[in-house]
Amino acid sequence: MGVIILIMLGLLFSGADIFAAGMHYPDYIWTKDIGDKIQEYITRYVLNDRVKIDVLPDMAGCVLLFIGVLLLLKYSGKFTRSIPLLFLSAVLSVVLPVIPFFMNGKEMIVTVLVIYFLQIVCEIYAEFIILYTLVDISNMAENKATNTRVQFGWWLSVFCRIFIVLLTFVGHITAANVYKGILIAVTIFMLYHMRRILKYISSSE
């Protein structure tokens, strides 16, 4: 049961973002080389005017998933494909909030944009590998319905994350906040059904 709890907590930390405010960033330097919409998105929503401290940090989520993956390697070597993605996602989640202290203007906008989307891709792809490998090694007839619910919940969470980014980018903040609430609910739904997977994994030895 401990392994699944680690995976569940890791998915919760990486999937749900609850921010608190930290120290202020230096004043941003606006650049004419990049569109105003992109600069506004980066400086207002990705970074804001101060460090955003994640109450459920992605770094902790990646560490929990990494430990869970190591404990599950005896069931399938496919879990190893998620390890470099988890490592990169963890590093990028720590680097991103401190960039404005070392860069500004065009250099900062481009760097934050690349790191932000790369971190999202690594995080989602690592989750995909872990989740589908779990399903693969526990996909017995009596567990298929549970696995389907878990997969359904995870894909819903992915779409919610995508919608949050797109809605925020075009300025529909209220709608984006609604999807943030849906994302938390969907993540809880997925984790609730994941609790049954362990006994089917154990019986596959």
C-alpha positions in Angstrom: 0.0 0.0 0.0 2.9 2.4 0.7 4.1 2.4 -2.9 0.6 3.4 -4.2 0.3 6.1 -1.6 3.7 7.6 -2.8 2.5 7.5 -6.4 -0.9 9.0 -5.4 0.7 11.8 -3.4 3.2 12.5 -6.2 0.4 12.8 -8.7 -1.5 15.1 -6.3 1.5 17.4 -5.8 2.3 17.5 -9.5 -1.3 17.9 -10.7 -2.7 20.5 -8.2 -1.1 23.9 -7.8 -2.0 26.1 -4.7 0.2 29.2 -4.5 1.3 31.5 -1.7 3.1 34.7 -2.2 6.9 35.1 -1.6 9.4 37.9 -2.1 9.0 40.5 -4.8 10.8 40.3 -8.1 12.9 43.2 -9.6 10.8 45.5 -11.9 10.3 43.9 -15.3 11.8 45.5 -18.4 9.3 45.5 -21.2 10.7 44.6 -24.7 9.5 45.5 -28.1 10.9 42.3 -29.6 8.1 40.1 -28.2 4.4 40.6 -28.4 2.6 42.3 -25.5 0.2 39.4 -25.0 3.1 36.9 -24.4 4.9 39.3 -22.1 1.7 39.9 -20.1 1.1 36.2 -19.8 4.6 35.5 -18.5 5.0 38.5 -16.2 1.4 38.5 -14.8 0.3 34.9 -14.7 3.3 32.6 -14.9 5.6 34.7 -12.7 3.5 37.5 -11.2 5.3 40.4 -9.4 6.7 38.1 -6.7 7.8 34.5 -6.2 4.9 32.1 -6.2 5.4 29.4 -3.6 3.5 26.2 -4.4 1.9 24.8 -1.3 1.9 21.4 -3.1 5.3 21.8 -4.8 6.0 20.0 -8.1 9.5 19.2 -6.8 8.1 17.2 -4.0 5.7 15.5 -6.3 8.6 14.4 -8.6 10.6 13.1 -5.7 7.6 11.0 -4.4 6.9 9.7 -7.9 10.7 8.9 -8.3 10.7 6.9 -5.0 7.5 5.1 -6.0 8.9 4.2 -9.5 12.1 2.8 -7.9 10.0 0.5 -5.7 7.9 -0.6 -8.7 10.8 -1.5 -11.0 10.6 -5.1 -10.0 7.2 -5.3 -11.7 8.2 -3.6 -14.9 11.3 -2.0 -16.4 9.1 0.4 -18.3 9.0 2.6 -15.2 12.6 3.6 -15.9 11.5 5.7 -18.9 9.9 8.2 -16.5 13.0 8.7 -14.4 14.9 11.3 -16.6 11.6 13.1 -17.2 10.9 13.3 -13.4 14.4 14.6 -12.8 14.2 17.3 -15.5 10.7 18.3 -14.3 11.9 18.6 -10.7 14.9 20.8 -11.7 12.9 23.0 -14.0 10.2 23.6 -11.3 13.0 24.9 -9.0 14.8 27.0 -11.6 11.7 28.7 -13.0 10.7 30.9 -10.0 14.2 32.3 -9.6 14.9 33.3 -13.2 13.7 37.0 -12.8 16.4 37.5 -10.1 19.1 36.8 -12.8 17.5 37.9 -16.1 15.2 40.6 -17.4 13.6 41.8 -20.7 13.6 39.6 -23.8 16.1 37.1 -22.3 13.9 36.5 -19.3 10.7 36.2 -21.3 12.1 33.6 -23.7 13.8 31.6 -21.0 10.7 31.5 -18.8 8.5 30.5 -21.7 10.8 27.6 -22.8 11.3 26.3 -19.2 7.6 26.7 -18.4 6.3 24.6 -21.3 9.2 22.1 -21.1 8.4 21.5 -17.5 4.7 20.9 -18.2 5.6 18.5 -21.1 8.1 16.5 -18.9 5.6 16.3 -16.0 2.7 15.1 -18.1 4.7 12.6 -20.1 6.3 11.2 -16.9 2.8 10.8 -15.4 1.6 9.1 -18.6 4.4 6.5 -18.5 3.9 5.8 -14.8 0.1 5.6 -15.0 -0.1 3.4 -18.1 2.6 1.1 -16.8 0.6 0.7 -13.6 -2.5 -0.1 -15.6 -0.5 -2.5 -17.8 0.7 -4.6 -14.8 -2.6 -4.6 -13.0 -5.0 -4.9 -16.0 -6.8 -8.1 -14.9 -10.4 -8.7 -15.8 -11.7 -7.8 -12.4 -9.7 -4.6 -12.3 -10.3 -3.2 -15.8 -13.1 -0.9 -14.7 -10.9 0.6 -12.0 -8.1 1.2 -14.5 -10.5 2.7 -17.0 -11.7 5.2 -14.4 -8.1 6.1 -13.4 -7.1 6.7 -17.0 -10.3 8.7 -17.6 -9.6 10.9 -14.6 -6.0 11.4 -15.6 -6.9 12.5 -19.2 -9.5 14.9 -17.8 -6.8 16.4 -15.6 -4.5 16.8 -18.6 -7.2 18.6 -20.6 -8.0 20.8 -17.5 -4.3 21.9 -17.4 -4.3 22.7 -21.1 -7.5 24.7 -20.8 -6.1 26.6 -17.8 -3.0 27.7 -19.8 -5.1 28.7 -22.9 -7.8 30.5 -20.9 -5.2 32.4 -18.9 -3.3 33.4 -22.0 -6.4 35.0 -23.6 -7.4 36.6 -20.3 -10.4 34.6 -19.2 -9.2 34.3 -15.6 -12.6 33.4 -14.1 -13.0 30.5 -16.5 -9.5 29.4 -15.8 -10.2 29.4 -12.0 -13.2 27.2 -12.6 -11.0 24.7 -14.4 -8.5 24.8 -11.5 -11.4 23.7 -9.2 -12.4 21.0 -11.7 -8.7 19.9 -11.9 -8.5 19.4 -8.1 -11.8 17.5 -8.1 -10.7 15.3 -11.1 -7.4 14.6 -9.4 -9.1 13.5 -6.2 -11.5 11.2 -8.3 -8.5 9.6 -10.0 -6.6 9.1 -6.8 -9.6 7.6 -5.1 -9.8 4.8 -7.7 -6.0 4.3 -7.7 -6.2 2.9 -4.1 -7.5 -0.5 -5.4 -4.6 -1.1 -7.8 -2.1 -2.4 -5.3 -3.6 -5.8 -4.7 -3.7 -6.5 -8.5 -0.1 -5.4 -8.9 0.9 -7.7 -6.0 -0.9 -10.7 -7.6 0.9 -10.2 -10.9 4.3 -11.2 -9.4 
